[in-house]
Amino acid sequence: MNYIKKKFTNFMNISLKILFLLIILGSIGMSFLSLIKLSFKNIIYLIISSLILFLICSLIGYFICKLLKKGYSDKVILLIILLLAFSLRLLYILLIDVKPFSDFEIIYNCGQKFAYGDYSVFKGTSYIARFPHLTILTLYFGMIIKVFPDALLVIKLINIILSTINVYIIYLISIELYGNKKESIIISFIACVFPAFIFYNSVICSENLAMTFFLGSIYIFILVIKNKKGSLWILVSGLLLSIGNLFRMVGIVIIIAYISYLIIYYQNRKSITISILLIVSFLIPLGTTNTILLRLNITEYSLWHGREPAVWTSALKGTNIKAIGMWNNEDSQVAEKYNFNYDKVESACKSIIKERLTSTPLYELIGFYIVKFIGQWSSGDFSGAYWSTGEISILNSRFTLSIVLFFYSQMLYIILMMCIYKRLFHVKQYLYNKLINLLYIIFCGFGMLYLITEQQPRYGYIISWVFILMYQLPVRQTTD
């Protein structure tokens, strides 16, 4: 390992130790926060209900481990896990029948208009025209609405199928990372019962569609890096990432992570070629789709450049100390204040951001970004309980399903984070298993993104699989 590589790896490891400690403390704090307004009786009900769910999950996990110890075929056990994953997700959407609300209701309604031939939702100052990165999701809804009478059910069923596929891809990735099928079975089981992976099947969000393509891209990328696939297969990785990016436009973070990994760890003569192929295969589908939509007069603006400078309005919200970097009325009204004039809105955002960052004392800024980071990553369900039930806040005096699901999720999440944190102290793991550092780079990339832009726990859901793949990492020296 050369000097720069080792120094970078050590720096990242130290940073992650600090960040994961913050997540653990924040997760514990949020668990207690959910109890504040509950009566003593409801707290007891909450703890008992959560423990029952945890016990059921543990018993299923124990059963899987027993099958492994008895020497059952890995394929049979994996099939059981996949069937369980599908069943849990199907049961959840059947029991929790929530209609789209908030932004998802707006997008779904726009999809309905598109289904009936109304393209105005993509033009002028409409919601989708202001945030054109939602265009493909809207078109997807519209096509399903046009074909199926019960479109919502079909969308949720597709979510279930994709989520089950995600469990399988996570299994495949973990085999490549650690080279142990039994450990990969355990990781796939964690993915099977991971709360956010279950809750979000009831939510018509873009992450459900993008995640499968992102995971597929990462799997192919790893195969190429390990020389199990030829260099041209990187085109498939870039293509899958680009398709996922059309639904959830954060693929650029993963592209940067890929290239960073190639530069720092791969150090092969093919690194430049692979990087170029990645970028080309990522950009061409995006540019082609954008051109087709514009020429068919479906959209008025490019997918990455709408009526509103979304990057800057998001960054504006992300610097609002009073709102902890979350959505707020004050910042959301800036675009309307300047009559959606792109240049004026962008200029106003930059001015306000500069004023906030320069006039706020340094200690207050540091405290703000620490709290913002904790707020982003300390919700174990990534707000899945809220978005899938429609029950608004964890600060609720009522004993609700949302509270139970949230508290149960926190229990699992805290255990998960503690396991990851413990493994960060195993030097051989992060120094010699180079591929683990790809996961670390991806997480750090998204961590930085959400420090800069608006934070919502839901935004972290798109890479929540990173934590699952880090779970109970085996400590062994590998040269892959």
C-alpha positions as CSV (number, residue, x, y, z in Angstrom):
1,M,0.0,0.0,0.0
2,N,1.6,3.3,-1.0
3,Y,1.9,6.3,1.2
4,I,-1.0,8.4,-0.2
5,K,-3.4,5.5,-0.2
6,K,-2.6,4.5,3.4
7,K,-2.9,8.1,4.6
8,F,-6.2,8.6,2.8
9,T,-7.6,5.4,4.2
10,N,-6.5,6.3,7.8
11,F,-8.0,9.8,7.5
12,M,-11.3,8.4,6.2
13,N,-11.3,5.8,9.0
14,I,-10.8,8.4,11.7
15,S,-13.5,10.6,10.1
16,L,-15.9,7.6,10.0
17,K,-15.3,6.8,13.7
18,I,-16.4,10.3,14.6
19,L,-19.3,10.3,12.2
20,F,-20.7,7.0,13.3
21,L,-20.3,7.9,16.9
22,L,-22.5,11.0,16.2
23,I,-25.0,8.7,14.5
24,I,-25.1,6.3,17.4
25,L,-25.6,9.1,20.0
26,G,-28.1,10.8,17.7
27,S,-30.1,7.6,17.3
28,I,-30.2,7.0,21.0
29,G,-31.3,10.6,21.5
30,M,-34.1,10.4,18.9
31,S,-35.3,7.2,20.6
32,F,-35.7,9.0,23.9
33,L,-37.2,12.0,22.1
34,S,-40.1,9.9,20.9
35,L,-41.0,9.2,24.5
36,I,-41.2,12.8,25.7
37,K,-44.9,13.4,25.2
38,L,-46.1,9.9,25.9
39,S,-47.8,9.0,29.1
40,F,-46.0,6.4,31.3
41,K,-48.6,3.8,30.3
42,N,-48.1,4.5,26.6
43,I,-44.3,4.3,27.1
44,I,-44.7,0.8,28.5
45,Y,-47.0,-0.2,25.6
46,L,-44.4,1.2,23.2
47,I,-41.5,-0.7,24.7
48,I,-43.4,-3.9,24.9
49,S,-44.7,-3.6,21.3
50,S,-41.2,-2.9,20.0
51,L,-39.7,-5.7,22.0
52,I,-42.3,-8.1,20.5
53,L,-41.4,-7.1,17.0
54,F,-37.7,-7.3,17.9
55,L,-38.2,-10.8,19.3
56,I,-40.0,-12.0,16.2
57,C,-37.2,-10.7,14.0
58,S,-34.6,-12.3,16.3
59,L,-36.4,-15.7,16.2
60,I,-36.5,-15.6,12.4
61,G,-32.8,-14.7,12.4
62,Y,-32.1,-17.6,14.8
63,F,-34.0,-20.0,12.4
64,I,-31.8,-18.8,9.5
65,C,-28.6,-19.3,11.5
66,K,-29.8,-22.8,12.5
67,L,-30.3,-23.7,8.8
68,L,-26.8,-22.5,8.1
69,K,-25.3,-24.6,10.9
70,K,-27.2,-27.7,9.8
71,G,-25.6,-27.4,6.4
72,Y,-28.6,-26.6,4.3
73,S,-27.9,-25.4,0.8
74,D,-27.1,-21.7,0.6
75,K,-29.4,-21.5,-2.4
76,V,-32.3,-22.9,-0.4
77,I,-31.7,-20.5,2.5
78,L,-31.4,-17.6,0.2
79,L,-34.7,-18.6,-1.5
80,I,-36.4,-18.7,1.9
81,I,-35.0,-15.2,2.7
82,L,-36.3,-13.8,-0.7
83,L,-39.7,-15.4,-0.2
84,L,-39.8,-13.9,3.3
85,A,-38.7,-10.5,2.0
86,F,-41.5,-10.6,-0.6
87,S,-44.1,-11.7,1.9
88,L,-43.2,-9.1,4.5
89,R,-43.4,-6.3,2.0
90,L,-46.7,-7.6,0.5
91,L,-48.2,-7.9,4.0
92,Y,-47.1,-4.4,4.9
93,I,-48.7,-2.7,1.8
94,L,-51.9,-4.6,2.3
95,L,-52.1,-3.7,6.0
96,I,-50.9,-0.1,5.6
97,D,-53.1,1.4,2.9
98,V,-52.0,5.1,2.9
99,K,-52.7,7.4,0.0
100,P,-50.0,9.7,-1.4
101,F,-49.6,13.0,0.5
102,S,-47.4,16.0,0.5
103,D,-45.0,16.1,-2.5
104,F,-45.9,12.6,-3.6
105,E,-49.6,13.6,-3.9
106,I,-48.5,16.5,-6.2
107,I,-46.3,14.3,-8.3
108,Y,-49.0,11.6,-8.6
109,N,-51.7,14.1,-9.6
110,C,-49.3,15.4,-12.2
111,G,-48.9,11.9,-13.5
112,Q,-52.7,11.7,-13.7
113,K,-52.8,14.8,-15.9
114,F,-50.1,13.5,-18.1
115,A,-52.0,10.2,-18.5
116,Y,-54.9,12.2,-19.9
117,G,-52.7,14.2,-22.3
118,D,-52.1,17.3,-20.3
119,Y,-48.4,18.3,-20.6
120,S,-48.8,21.6,-18.8
121,V,-47.5,20.0,-15.6
122,F,-44.0,20.1,-17.2
123,K,-44.1,23.7,-18.3
124,G,-44.2,27.2,-17.0
125,T,-44.0,27.5,-13.2
126,S,-45.7,24.2,-12.4
127,Y,-44.2,22.0,-9.7
128,I,-42.5,19.6,-12.2
129,A,-41.2,22.5,-14.3
130,R,-39.6,24.0,-11.2
131,F,-38.1,20.6,-10.2
132,P,-37.6,18.7,-13.6
133,H,-35.6,16.0,-11.9
134,L,-39.1,14.6,-11.0
135,T,-40.1,14.3,-14.7
136,I,-39.3,10.7,-15.2
137,L,-41.1,9.7,-12.0
138,T,-44.1,11.6,-13.2
139,L,-44.1,10.0,-16.6
140,Y,-43.8,6.6,-14.9
141,F,-46.8,7.3,-12.8
142,G,-48.7,8.5,-15.8
143,M,-48.1,5.4,-17.9
144,I,-49.2,3.1,-15.1
145,I,-52.3,5.2,-14.4
146,K,-53.2,5.0,-18.1
147,V,-52.9,1.2,-18.3
148,F,-54.1,0.0,-14.9
149,P,-57.4,0.9,-13.1
150,D,-55.8,0.5,-9.6
151,A,-52.5,2.3,-10.4
152,L,-51.4,2.8,-6.8
153,L,-51.6,-0.9,-6.1
154,V,-49.6,-1.7,-9.2
155,I,-46.9,0.9,-8.3
156,K,-46.6,-0.6,-4.8
157,L,-46.4,-4.1,-6.2
158,I,-43.6,-3.0,-8.5
159,N,-41.9,-1.5,-5.4
160,I,-42.1,-4.9,-3.7
161,I,-40.6,-6.8,-6.6
162,L,-37.7,-4.3,-6.9
163,S,-37.2,-4.3,-3.1
164,T,-36.9,-8.1,-3.2
165,I,-34.5,-7.9,-6.0
166,N,-32.5,-5.5,-3.9
167,V,-32.1,-8.1,-1.2
168,Y,-30.7,-10.5,-3.8
169,I,-28.3,-7.9,-5.3
170,I,-27.0,-7.1,-1.8
171,Y,-26.3,-10.8,-1.3
172,L,-24.3,-10.8,-4.6
173,I,-22.4,-7.7,-3.6
174,S,-21.5,-9.0,-0.2
175,I,-20.1,-12.2,-1.7
176,E,-17.8,-10.1,-3.8
177,L,-16.8,-7.9,-0.9
178,Y,-16.1,-10.7,1.6
179,G,-15.9,-14.0,-0.3
180,N,-18.1,-15.9,2.2
181,K,-21.5,-17.1,1.2
182,K,-22.7,-17.8,4.8
183,E,-21.9,-14.3,5.9
184,S,-23.6,-13.0,2.8
185,I,-26.7,-15.0,3.7
186,I,-26.7,-13.1,7.1
187,I,-26.3,-9.8,5.3
188,S,-29.2,-10.6,2.9
189,F,-31.4,-11.5,5.9
190,I,-30.6,-8.0,7.4
191,A,-31.7,-6.5,4.1
192,C,-34.8,-8.7,4.2
193,V,-36.0,-7.3,7.6
194,F,-34.4,-3.8,7.4
195,P,-37.4,-1.6,8.4
196,A,-36.9,1.1,5.8
197,F,-36.8,-1.5,3.1
198,I,-40.2,-2.7,4.2
199,F,-41.9,0.6,5.0
200,Y,-41.1,2.4,1.8
201,N,-42.9,-0.1,-0.4
202,S,-46.1,1.7,0.6
203,V,-44.6,5.0,-0.5
204,I,-44.6,6.1,-4.2
205,C,-41.1,7.6,-4.1
206,S,-38.4,7.7,-6.7
207,E,-35.9,6.0,-4.4
208,N,-37.7,2.7,-4.8
209,L,-37.0,2.7,-8.5
210,A,-33.5,4.1,-8.5
211,M,-32.1,1.9,-5.8
212,T,-32.2,-1.3,-7.8
213,F,-30.3,0.3,-10.7
214,F,-27.8,1.8,-8.3
215,L,-27.1,-1.5,-6.6
216,G,-26.9,-3.3,-10.0
217,S,-24.4,-0.7,-11.1
218,I,-22.2,-1.1,-8.0
219,Y,-22.3,-4.9,-8.4
220,I,-21.1,-4.7,-12.0
221,F,-18.4,-2.1,-11.1
222,I,-17.0,-4.4,-8.4
223,L,-16.9,-7.3,-10.9
224,V,-14.9,-5.2,-13.3
225,I,-12.5,-4.1,-10.6
226,K,-12.0,-7.7,-9.6
227,N,-11.3,-8.6,-13.2
228,K,-14.3,-11.0,-13.2
229,K,-15.7,-9.0,-16.1
230,G,-14.0,-7.2,-19.0
231,S,-13.5,-3.5,-19.0
232,L,-16.3,-2.9,-21.5
233,W,-18.8,-4.2,-18.8
234,I,-18.2,-0.8,-17.1
235,L,-20.5,0.5,-19.8
236,V,-23.3,-1.6,-18.2
237,S,-22.5,-0.2,-14.8
238,G,-22.6,3.4,-16.1
239,L,-25.9,2.7,-18.0
240,L,-27.6,1.2,-14.9
241,L,-26.4,4.1,-12.8
242,S,-27.8,6.5,-15.4
243,I,-31.2,4.8,-15.5
244,G,-31.4,5.0,-11.7
245,N,-30.2,8.7,-11.9
246,L,-33.2,9.5,-14.2
247,F,-35.5,8.6,-11.3
248,R,-33.3,10.0,-8.4
249,M,-30.7,12.5,-9.6
250,V,-28.0,11.8,-7.1
251,G,-26.0,9.4,-9.4
252,I,-23.3,11.9,-9.8
253,V,-22.2,11.2,-6.2
254,I,-21.7,7.6,-7.0
255,I,-19.8,8.4,-10.2
256,I,-17.5,10.6,-8.2
257,A,-17.1,7.8,-5.7
258,Y,-16.2,5.3,-8.5
259,I,-13.6,7.6,-10.0
260,S,-12.1,8.4,-6.6
261,Y,-11.8,4.7,-5.8
262,L,-10.2,4.1,-9.2
263,I,-7.6,6.9,-8.6
264,I,-6.8,6.0,-5.0
265,Y,-7.1,2.2,-4.8
266,Y,-7.3,0.6,-8.2
267,Q,-4.1,2.3,-9.6
268,N,-4.3,0.3,-12.9
269,R,-3.4,1.4,-16.4
270,K,-7.0,0.9,-17.3
271,S,-8.2,3.4,-14.6
272,I,-8.4,6.3,-17.1
273,T,-10.2,4.2,-19.7
274,I,-12.7,2.8,-17.2
275,S,-13.4,6.3,-15.8
276,I,-14.0,7.7,-19.3
277,L,-16.3,4.8,-20.2
278,L,-18.2,5.3,-16.9
279,I,-18.8,9.0,-17.6
280,V,-19.8,8.5,-21.2
281,S,-22.2,5.6,-20.4
282,F,-23.7,7.7,-17.6
283,L,-24.2,10.9,-19.6
284,I,-25.4,9.5,-22.9
285,P,-28.7,8.1,-21.6
286,L,-29.4,11.2,-19.6
287,G,-28.7,13.5,-22.6
288,T,-30.7,11.3,-25.0
289,T,-33.7,11.1,-22.7
290,N,-33.6,14.9,-22.2
291,T,-33.4,15.6,-25.9
292,I,-36.3,13.2,-26.7
293,L,-38.6,14.8,-24.1
294,L,-37.8,18.3,-25.4
295,R,-38.3,17.5,-29.1
296,L,-41.6,15.8,-28.4
297,N,-42.6,19.0,-26.6
298,I,-43.4,17.1,-23.4
299,T,-41.1,19.2,-21.3
300,E,-40.0,22.8,-21.5
301,Y,-36.8,22.6,-19.5
302,S,-33.9,20.2,-19.3
303,L,-34.0,17.5,-16.7
304,W,-31.2,19.2,-14.8
305,H,-32.1,22.8,-15.3
306,G,-35.7,23.8,-14.5
307,R,-37.5,27.0,-14.1
308,E,-36.1,27.3,-10.5
309,P,-32.4,26.9,-9.6
310,A,-33.2,23.8,-7.5
311,V,-29.6,23.2,-6.4
312,W,-29.4,26.7,-5.0
313,T,-32.8,26.8,-3.4
314,S,-32.0,23.4,-1.8
315,A,-28.6,24.8,-0.6
316,L,-30.5,27.8,0.8
317,K,-32.7,25.6,2.9
318,G,-29.6,23.7,3.9
319,T,-28.1,26.7,5.5
320,N,-31.2,27.8,7.5
321,I,-30.0,27.4,11.1
322,K,-33.4,27.9,12.7
323,A,-34.9,25.1,10.6
324,I,-31.8,22.8,11.1
325,G,-31.3,22.8,7.4
326,M,-34.7,21.3,6.6
327,W,-37.6,22.6,4.5
328,N,-39.0,25.8,5.7
329,N,-41.5,28.5,4.5
330,E,-39.0,31.3,4.6
331,D,-36.6,29.8,2.1
332,S,-39.3,28.0,0.0
333,Q,-40.9,31.4,-0.9
334,V,-37.7,32.9,-2.4
335,A,-38.5,31.7,-5.9
336,E,-42.0,33.0,-5.8
337,K,-40.8,36.3,-4.4
338,Y,-38.7,36.8,-7.5
339,N,-41.4,35.6,-9.8
340,F,-39.4,32.4,-10.7
341,N,-36.8,34.5,-12.5
342,Y,-34.0,31.9,-12.6
343,D,-31.1,34.4,-12.5
344,K,-32.7,36.6,-9.8
345,V,-33.6,33.6,-7.6
346,E,-30.1,32.1,-8.0
347,S,-28.5,35.5,-7.1
348,A,-30.8,35.9,-4.1
349,C,-30.0,32.4,-2.8
350,K,-26.2,33.0,-3.2
351,S,-26.5,36.3,-1.4
352,I,-28.5,34.9,1.6
353,I,-26.2,31.8,1.9
354,K,-23.1,34.0,1.9
355,E,-24.7,36.3,4.6
356,R,-25.6,33.3,6.8
357,L,-22.2,31.7,6.5
358,T,-20.2,34.9,7.1
359,S,-22.3,36.5,9.8
360,T,-22.8,33.4,12.0
361,P,-20.1,32.7,14.6
362,L,-17.8,29.8,13.7
363,Y,-18.8,27.8,16.8
364,E,-22.5,28.2,16.0
365,L,-21.9,27.0,12.4
366,I,-19.9,24.0,13.6
367,G,-22.7,23.1,16.1
368,F,-25.3,23.6,13.3
369,Y,-23.6,21.2,10.9
370,I,-23.1,18.6,13.6
371,V,-26.8,18.7,14.5
372,K,-27.7,18.7,10.8
373,F,-25.6,15.6,10.2
374,I,-27.2,13.9,13.2
375,G,-30.7,14.8,12.1
376,Q,-30.0,13.4,8.6
377,W,-28.6,10.0,9.6
378,S,-30.1,9.2,13.1
379,S,-33.5,8.1,12.0
380,G,-33.4,4.4,11.8
381,D,-36.4,4.1,9.5
382,F,-35.3,7.1,7.4
383,S,-38.8,8.5,8.1
384,G,-40.3,5.4,6.5
385,A,-42.9,5.0,9.3
386,Y,-44.1,8.6,8.8
387,W,-44.3,8.5,5.0
388,S,-45.9,5.0,4.9
389,T,-48.5,5.7,7.6
390,G,-49.2,9.4,7.2
391,E,-48.8,10.0,10.9
392,I,-46.9,13.2,11.2
393,S,-44.5,13.4,14.1
394,I,-42.6,11.3,16.6
395,L,-43.3,14.1,19.1
396,N,-46.8,12.9,19.6
397,S,-48.8,12.4,22.8
398,R,-50.8,9.5,21.2
399,F,-49.8,5.9,21.1
400,T,-49.7,5.3,17.3
401,L,-48.5,2.7,14.8
402,S,-46.0,5.2,13.5
403,I,-44.4,5.6,16.9
404,V,-44.2,1.8,17.4
405,L,-42.6,1.3,14.0
406,F,-40.2,4.2,14.6
407,F,-39.1,3.0,18.0
408,Y,-38.6,-0.6,16.8
409,S,-36.6,0.7,13.8
410,Q,-34.4,2.7,16.2
411,M,-33.6,-0.4,18.2
412,L,-32.4,-2.3,15.1
413,Y,-30.6,0.7,13.7
414,I,-28.6,1.4,16.9
415,I,-27.5,-2.2,17.0
416,L,-26.5,-2.0,13.4
417,M,-24.5,1.2,13.9
418,M,-22.7,-0.2,16.9
419,C,-21.6,-3.3,14.9
420,I,-20.3,-1.0,12.1
421,Y,-18.6,1.2,14.6
422,K,-16.8,-1.7,16.3
423,R,-15.5,-2.9,12.9
424,L,-14.0,0.5,12.2
425,F,-11.3,-0.4,14.8
426,H,-10.2,-3.5,13.0
427,V,-7.2,-2.2,11.1
428,K,-6.8,-5.1,8.7
429,Q,-10.4,-4.7,7.6
430,Y,-10.1,-1.2,6.1
431,L,-6.4,-1.4,5.1
432,Y,-6.4,-4.6,3.2
433,N,-10.0,-5.2,2.0
434,K,-9.8,-2.3,-0.4
435,L,-13.4,-2.7,-1.7
436,I,-14.8,-1.8,1.7
437,N,-13.4,1.7,1.1
438,L,-15.8,2.1,-1.9
439,L,-18.7,1.9,0.6
440,Y,-17.0,4.4,2.8
441,I,-16.4,6.8,0.0
442,I,-20.0,6.6,-1.2
443,F,-21.3,7.2,2.3
444,C,-19.0,10.2,2.8
445,G,-20.1,11.6,-0.6
446,F,-23.7,11.5,0.4
447,G,-22.9,12.8,3.8
448,M,-21.2,15.9,2.3
449,L,-24.1,16.3,-0.2
450,Y,-26.7,16.5,2.6
451,L,-24.6,18.8,4.7
452,I,-24.6,21.3,1.8
453,T,-28.3,20.9,0.7
454,E,-31.6,20.5,2.4
455,Q,-31.7,17.7,4.9
456,Q,-34.5,15.1,5.3
457,P,-34.0,11.7,6.8
458,R,-35.8,10.3,3.7
459,Y,-33.0,11.5,1.5
460,G,-30.6,9.0,3.2
461,Y,-32.9,6.1,2.2
462,I,-31.4,5.9,-1.3
463,I,-28.1,4.7,0.2
464,S,-29.3,3.0,3.3
465,W,-28.0,-0.3,1.8
466,V,-24.5,0.9,2.5
467,F,-25.0,0.3,6.2
468,I,-26.4,-3.2,5.6
469,L,-23.3,-4.1,3.6
470,M,-21.1,-2.8,6.4
471,Y,-22.9,-4.9,9.0
472,Q,-20.6,-7.4,10.9
473,L,-17.8,-7.0,8.4
474,P,-15.6,-10.1,8.5
475,V,-12.0,-9.3,9.4
476,R,-9.7,-11.0,7.0
477,Q,-6.9,-9.9,4.7
478,T,-7.9,-9.8,1.0
479,T,-6.0,-8.4,-1.9
480,D,-8.9,-7.9,-4.3
